[in-house]
Amino acid sequence: MSAASDNVYLPKLAVLDRVVDEIAEVKTFYWHFENPDEQKAFRRFRPGQFAQVSLFGAGEFPASLPPSPTEHDTFFTVRNVGSCTAALHQLQPGERFAVRGPYGNGFPMNQYAGKNLVFVAGGIGLIPLRSCIVYALAHRDQFASLQVFYGARTPRELMYRDTLRQWEQSAGVECHLTVDRAGPDWSGHVGVVGSLFERPGVQLPVANTIAFVCGPPVMFRFVIKDLLAMGLPEACIVSTLERYMKCGVGKCGHCCIGVAYVCVDGPVFTYEQIKKLGEDI
Ligand code: FES
């Protein structure tokens, strides 16, 4: 292996394969590395890790990895929020960009073996959790129960609709969806994500459970309150923190919260750790 390929800062050339519209301003970009060896090395990522994505002439931004390492495709789901993400949104299949990573700790899925997994997501908070859910389903016999609680403001804002449909039809996972405001095309539950916990027939296990929570701050706060009230320990609630990562490898200090570097100590933290860091979500 050459010294250049050992350089953790070195972006590797990638090619865009196809783009799928998710919701307004959010698209999923399927891609591969030009060099198959780099593709193979990158595919060892863990659920919850992230990568740095470079667009020539525009800059670099961090992106969660929504695929599970058990899936064949490599992709990012990115919201158009600035000049770099806008440059990715304008890219056409066949065009090139660059990727470095994977970085960060990721979710320690092996440590969760034998446990009940409860996934609670709101809006685009499903992006980082998608990887864990698909991973858990691919290793279904390693976990006790699997439950997904997912909500968006409207039916049109539900992400990964094909995947949601698969989960709803899968015997391996209990999938509950909700929207804040229904439309004519929605006959499902209406209400905030936490209201799904009170649905008839829903039983959220407290003992031997890990709850993954990702979503907008208001949703996060209410869901945490509900989970704690049910008796779930703070150390058994996990989430990913978002920071504007620069180096991604613990050198620049851009992502610091208190004593933690989100890029290397995170982005996955337990709620107990988040509280100690003094992070106000
Ligand atoms: S992004 Fe540079 S230290 Fe974390």
Boltz pocket constraint, residues with backbone or C-beta under 6 A from the ligand:
constraints:
  - pocket:
      binder: B
      contacts: [[A, 244], [A, 245], [A, 246], [A, 247], [A, 248], [A, 249], [A, 250], [A, 251], [A, 252], [A, 253], [A, 254], [A, 255], [A, 256], [A, 261], [A, 262], [A, 263], [A, 264]]
      max_distance: 6.0
